[in-house]
Structure formats: C-alpha cells, structure tokens
C-alpha cells in the first residue's frame, strides 16, 4: 500500500492595487462628475459610491513631482484582487446518477452546502472527465451550481462510476496508489481581479514527490502513465502562453511556470489543475508528500 498526501502552500501576490469602480456586466465608470453639489461618499452593505458634484474644469495637470486631478474625484485605491484555491476532499465522495444543465443528482447531499465548490467527475476509475462550480442550491438529492468550469468536454453522467466531491480540503490526498492505475486529484482556482491588463497564475515547488529517499520522477513525455514512476499536472485553461500545462501533462519544477491566465478585469475567473501520479513496482511503500506554491500575479 502506498499512500500519498499532497501538501499545498498558497501565496497570494496581488501586485498593484486597482481602483474601485462602478461597474455592470458591460460598463465601467472610473470617475464621475455631476453638475451641482459637493464631495460625498454613499454606501450600502455591499456597495460604495464616491461622488463629486458641481465640477466644471475637468482635467489633469502634472509636473515632475506632482499630479493634479481637477474637476473630478481622484480614484480612491481599494484592494479588489482576490485569489482562492479549493482542494478535492476525498472523504466527501458521493455517487452521481444524473446531470441536467447545472443540476446534478447525488446519492447524498450531506456534505454539500450553498457556497461550496463542487467537483463533478465522469467515470472516475477509468477515463475521468472533470468540471466544477459553486453550489447555489441543495434541494432533496439535487445540487445546483452557478455554472461549470471544465477542460473542454463536459462530464457525461450515466450513474456508472460517476462521482462528486466538495472542494474544501486543506491538503490533497490521492488515496492509495497502485501500479495498475494513474491516481488523480484536483486543485480548483478562482480569481477576482479589477485589473484591465489581466492576470497570470504560476506554479512551483520546493522539492520533488518523495517518500524518504525515494522520489517519483517528473513526467517527461507529456503523459503520466500507469506502471511507471511519473508525476505531473495539466491545466483546464486551454490557451496558456509560455508553458505546456494547457496541452500535456507537465512536470512541476522549482522554476515557476504559468498554469492559468486571464485578460481584462474579471470576477470569478476559474480554472483547475488535474494532478496525476503513476508508480512502478519498484516504488517503496509509505506516505509520499510534495509541497507546491501557487502564485497569482496581476499583469501591468
């Protein structure tokens, strides 16, 4: 028996702080000026608006040392960049019998609550296909999410080998490793970024996947295979620049590599990493562990 517990370290690097704007789905108001009144701040439980009323000479002036923004409110800089990771919790596994749009039917809903991230897996023990979303409703045996993030094709659920998990673990557990199968586990990621130039997420490690002196080798041929000591990951983001995580199983190294990216300001941008490990008959029994770091960086 070979047990693998995967340890995750997350570092958030928000970079330059972005301005707080008034936004809708299609529009952004950076700084507003209306014809009469004074400088005010209005707020509710969820929103804040900083208004300047009675401005006429709107424009910017500058020197080598100063900038003047006249006739409007200078933007007040509030931190709005957020980066969260969600790890597959193997103890919450339930069977899934049906899927209709964003609602799936589970054999138990005990561990699922509104606000959780839910992972859906087609044919987990043979050729798994993954998708995840945020739970917005739990009614009887039906769980509804706000939408699905997948790696292209959506899972097809027929009740045979299909599973669901809550993404709320503090470490990632591959379970018991066997020579005849590739073990897999999911790290989901979500970014909120009020940054017009977008963002990047990078992955790196401080050492290999080891059990004492024995180390599982990094994948080098683009695909982690059963019966071979190989370890790597692939991203659901299918259009990454500057790395191969979008097209093949790729080694995690001490050189940081891009695993997801986004363009423009965005809320709830999502992706996930499919981590895979295979072992040979020469692998020593025991607990294997690995620490990685995921880094969010705003594009400027």
C-alpha positions as CSV (number, residue, x, y, z in Angstrom):
1,X,0.0,0.0,0.0
2,X,1.3,3.4,-1.0
3,X,-0.4,6.4,0.4
4,X,0.1,9.9,-1.0
5,X,-0.8,13.1,0.9
6,X,-0.2,16.2,-1.2
7,X,0.6,19.4,0.8
8,X,-0.3,22.7,-0.8
9,X,1.1,26.1,0.1
10,X,-0.7,29.1,-1.5
11,X,0.9,32.5,-1.8
12,X,-1.2,35.5,-3.0
13,X,0.7,38.3,-4.7
14,X,-1.9,40.9,-5.6
15,X,0.6,43.3,-7.2
16,X,-0.5,46.9,-7.8
17,X,-3.8,47.7,-6.2
18,X,-6.6,48.6,-8.6
19,X,-9.2,51.4,-8.3
20,X,-12.7,50.8,-7.1
21,X,-15.1,51.5,-10.0
22,X,-18.8,51.4,-10.6
23,X,-19.4,48.5,-12.9
24,X,-22.1,46.4,-14.6
25,X,-21.7,43.5,-16.9
26,X,-20.8,45.7,-19.9
27,X,-19.7,49.1,-18.5
28,X,-17.3,50.7,-16.0
29,X,-17.5,54.3,-14.7
30,X,-14.0,55.2,-13.5
31,X,-14.6,58.7,-12.0
32,X,-17.9,60.5,-12.2
33,X,-18.7,64.3,-12.0
34,X,-22.2,65.7,-11.9
35,X,-23.3,69.4,-12.2
36,X,-24.2,70.6,-8.7
37,X,-23.3,69.8,-5.1
38,X,-20.2,68.7,-3.1
39,X,-17.9,65.7,-2.5
40,X,-19.9,62.8,-1.0
41,X,-19.5,59.1,-0.2
42,X,-22.6,56.9,-0.3
43,X,-22.6,53.3,0.8
44,X,-24.8,50.3,1.5
45,X,-24.0,46.8,2.8
46,X,-22.5,45.7,-0.5
47,X,-21.6,48.9,-2.5
48,X,-19.9,52.2,-2.2
49,X,-20.0,55.3,-4.5
50,X,-17.7,58.3,-4.2
51,X,-19.4,61.2,-6.0
52,X,-18.1,64.7,-6.9
53,X,-20.9,67.1,-7.9
54,X,-20.5,70.7,-9.1
55,X,-17.3,70.2,-11.2
56,X,-16.7,72.0,-14.4
57,X,-13.0,72.3,-15.3
58,X,-12.2,68.6,-15.6
59,X,-8.7,67.6,-16.5
60,X,-5.2,66.6,-15.3
61,X,-2.1,68.6,-14.6
62,X,1.3,67.3,-13.7
63,X,5.0,68.2,-13.0
64,X,8.0,66.0,-12.3
65,X,6.8,65.5,-8.7
66,X,3.0,66.1,-8.6
67,X,-0.2,65.2,-10.4
68,X,-3.4,67.4,-10.1
69,X,-6.7,65.8,-11.0
70,X,-9.1,68.7,-11.1
71,X,-12.8,68.8,-11.7
72,X,-13.5,65.2,-10.5
73,X,-12.8,62.8,-7.7
74,X,-9.3,61.2,-7.9
75,X,-9.7,57.5,-7.8
76,X,-9.5,56.0,-4.3
77,X,-7.4,52.8,-4.4
78,X,-9.0,49.9,-2.7
79,X,-7.7,46.3,-2.9
80,X,-10.1,44.3,-5.1
81,X,-7.7,41.5,-6.3
82,X,-8.5,38.1,-4.8
83,X,-7.1,34.6,-5.4
84,X,-8.5,31.4,-3.9
85,X,-7.7,27.7,-4.2
86,X,-10.1,24.7,-3.5
87,X,-8.8,21.2,-2.9
88,X,-10.6,18.0,-3.6
89,X,-11.8,16.4,-0.3
90,X,-11.8,12.7,-0.9
91,X,-13.8,12.0,2.3
92,X,-16.9,13.7,0.8
93,X,-17.2,11.4,-2.2
94,X,-20.8,10.6,-3.3
95,X,-22.2,8.8,-6.3
96,X,-23.9,10.9,-9.1
97,X,-26.8,9.4,-11.0
98,X,-27.9,12.2,-13.3
99,X,-26.9,15.6,-14.7
100,X,-29.2,18.2,-16.3
101,X,-27.5,21.5,-17.2
102,X,-26.2,22.9,-13.9
103,X,-28.0,20.5,-11.6
104,X,-26.8,17.0,-10.7
105,X,-28.4,14.3,-8.6
106,X,-26.3,12.8,-5.9
107,X,-26.7,9.7,-3.7
108,X,-26.2,12.0,-0.6
109,X,-26.1,15.8,-0.2
110,X,-25.0,15.8,3.5
111,X,-21.6,17.4,2.9
112,X,-22.8,19.9,0.3
113,X,-23.9,23.4,1.3
114,X,-24.6,26.6,-0.6
115,X,-21.3,28.5,-1.3
116,X,-19.2,25.3,-1.5
117,X,-17.3,24.5,-4.6
118,X,-18.5,21.1,-6.0
119,X,-16.4,18.8,-8.2
120,X,-18.2,16.5,-10.7
121,X,-16.3,13.5,-12.1
122,X,-17.4,11.2,-15.0
123,X,-16.0,7.6,-15.0
124,X,-13.6,8.3,-12.1
125,X,-12.0,4.8,-12.2
126,X,-11.4,4.6,-16.0
127,X,-11.3,7.8,-18.1
128,X,-12.3,10.7,-15.7
129,X,-13.7,14.0,-17.0
130,X,-13.9,16.8,-14.5
131,X,-15.9,20.0,-14.0
132,X,-16.6,22.3,-11.0
133,X,-18.9,25.1,-9.9
134,X,-20.2,26.9,-6.9
135,X,-23.2,25.4,-5.2
136,X,-26.2,27.7,-5.2
137,X,-29.0,25.3,-4.2
138,X,-29.3,22.0,-2.4
139,X,-32.8,20.5,-2.7
140,X,-33.5,16.9,-1.7
141,X,-31.0,14.9,-3.8
142,X,-30.4,17.7,-6.4
143,X,-27.4,20.0,-6.2
144,X,-27.3,23.1,-8.5
145,X,-24.2,25.1,-9.3
146,X,-23.8,28.6,-10.8
147,X,-22.1,27.2,-13.9
148,X,-19.4,24.7,-14.9
149,X,-15.7,25.1,-15.5
150,X,-14.3,22.1,-17.4
151,X,-11.3,21.3,-19.6
152,X,-13.3,21.3,-22.8
153,X,-15.8,18.5,-22.9
154,X,-18.3,18.3,-20.0
155,X,-18.8,15.2,-18.0
156,X,-21.5,12.8,-19.3
157,X,-23.3,11.2,-16.3
158,X,-24.9,7.8,-16.6
159,X,-24.5,6.7,-13.0
160,X,-21.7,4.2,-13.7
161,X,-18.5,5.3,-11.9
162,X,-19.6,8.9,-11.7
163,X,-18.8,10.9,-8.5
164,X,-19.0,14.3,-6.8
165,X,-16.8,15.9,-4.2
166,X,-16.7,19.0,-2.1
167,X,-13.6,21.1,-2.8
168,X,-12.8,22.1,0.8
169,X,-9.8,20.0,1.9
170,X,-6.6,21.5,3.5
171,X,-4.3,19.0,1.8
172,X,-4.8,17.0,-1.4
173,X,-5.0,13.2,-0.9
174,X,-4.5,10.9,-3.9
175,X,-5.6,7.9,-1.8
176,X,-3.8,4.5,-2.2
177,X,-1.5,4.3,-5.2
178,X,-1.5,1.1,-7.3
179,X,0.8,0.0,-10.1
180,X,-2.1,-0.6,-12.5
181,X,-3.7,2.9,-12.4
182,X,-2.9,6.6,-12.6
183,X,-4.1,8.4,-9.4
184,X,-5.6,11.9,-10.0
185,X,-6.7,14.8,-7.8
186,X,-8.0,18.3,-8.5
187,X,-7.0,21.8,-7.3
188,X,-9.5,24.4,-8.4
189,X,-8.7,28.1,-8.6
190,X,-10.8,31.3,-8.7
191,X,-9.6,34.9,-9.4
192,X,-11.4,38.2,-8.8
193,X,-9.3,40.9,-10.4
194,X,-10.2,44.6,-11.1
195,X,-7.2,44.9,-13.4
196,X,-7.7,45.9,-17.0
197,X,-4.5,44.1,-18.1
198,X,-5.5,40.7,-16.7
199,X,-3.5,38.2,-14.5
200,X,-1.3,35.1,-14.5
201,X,-1.1,32.1,-12.1
202,X,2.2,30.3,-11.7
203,X,3.2,27.0,-10.0
204,X,6.4,26.0,-8.4
205,X,7.8,23.5,-5.9
206,X,10.4,23.3,-3.2
207,X,11.3,19.7,-3.9
208,X,10.0,16.5,-5.5
209,X,7.3,14.0,-4.7
210,X,9.1,11.8,-2.2
211,X,8.9,9.1,0.4
212,X,12.1,9.3,2.4
213,X,14.9,8.9,-0.1
214,X,12.6,7.6,-2.9
215,X,11.3,10.1,-5.4
216,X,8.7,9.7,-8.1
217,X,10.2,11.1,-11.3
218,X,8.8,14.1,-13.1
219,X,6.9,13.3,-16.3
220,X,9.0,14.0,-19.4
221,X,7.0,12.5,-22.3
222,X,3.8,14.6,-21.9
223,X,1.6,11.9,-20.4
224,X,1.6,10.3,-16.9
225,X,1.2,6.5,-17.4
226,X,0.3,3.6,-15.2
227,X,3.1,1.3,-14.1
228,X,5.8,3.9,-14.4
229,X,7.1,6.3,-11.8
230,X,5.8,9.6,-13.3
231,X,4.3,12.7,-11.8
232,X,2.8,15.9,-13.3
233,X,-0.2,18.1,-13.9
234,X,-2.3,19.6,-16.6
235,X,-4.4,22.8,-16.6
236,X,-8.1,23.2,-17.7
237,X,-7.0,26.5,-19.2
238,X,-6.6,25.5,-22.9
239,X,-4.9,28.7,-24.1
240,X,-1.9,29.3,-21.8
241,X,1.1,31.2,-23.3
242,X,4.7,30.4,-22.1
243,X,4.1,26.9,-20.8
244,X,2.8,23.4,-21.8
245,X,0.4,22.9,-19.0
246,X,-2.5,23.5,-21.4
247,X,-1.6,20.8,-23.9
248,X,0.1,18.0,-22.0
249,X,1.0,16.6,-18.6
250,X,3.8,18.8,-17.4
251,X,6.4,18.5,-14.6
252,X,6.1,20.8,-11.6
253,X,9.6,22.2,-11.0
254,X,11.4,24.8,-8.9
255,X,11.2,27.2,-11.9
256,X,7.8,28.9,-11.8
257,X,5.6,28.0,-14.8
258,X,2.2,29.5,-15.9
259,X,-0.9,27.3,-15.3
260,X,-3.6,29.8,-16.0
261,X,-4.1,33.4,-17.3
262,X,-6.8,35.9,-17.9
263,X,-7.2,39.1,-19.8
264,X,-9.0,42.3,-18.6
265,X,-10.9,42.9,-15.3
266,X,-12.8,39.8,-14.3
267,X,-14.9,38.4,-11.5
268,X,-14.9,34.7,-10.7
269,X,-12.4,33.6,-13.4
270,X,-12.0,29.9,-12.8
271,X,-9.6,27.1,-13.8
272,X,-8.3,23.8,-12.3
273,X,-5.2,21.7,-12.2
274,X,-5.5,17.9,-12.8
275,X,-2.6,16.4,-10.9
276,X,-1.6,12.8,-11.9
277,X,0.8,10.2,-10.4
278,X,1.8,6.8,-11.6
279,X,4.1,4.3,-9.8
280,X,6.2,1.3,-10.7
281,X,6.6,-1.9,-8.8
282,X,9.9,-0.6,-7.6
283,X,8.2,2.3,-5.6
284,X,8.7,1.9,-1.9
285,X,5.7,1.6,0.4
286,X,4.8,4.5,2.7
287,X,3.5,8.1,2.5
288,X,4.6,10.3,-0.3
289,X,4.4,14.1,0.0
290,X,5.0,17.2,-2.0
291,X,4.7,20.9,-1.3
292,X,3.9,23.3,-4.1
293,X,3.2,27.0,-4.3
294,X,0.6,28.7,-6.5
295,X,1.2,32.4,-7.2
296,X,-1.2,35.0,-8.5
297,X,0.3,38.0,-10.3
298,X,-1.6,40.9,-11.9
299,X,-0.5,41.9,-15.4
300,X,0.7,45.5,-15.6
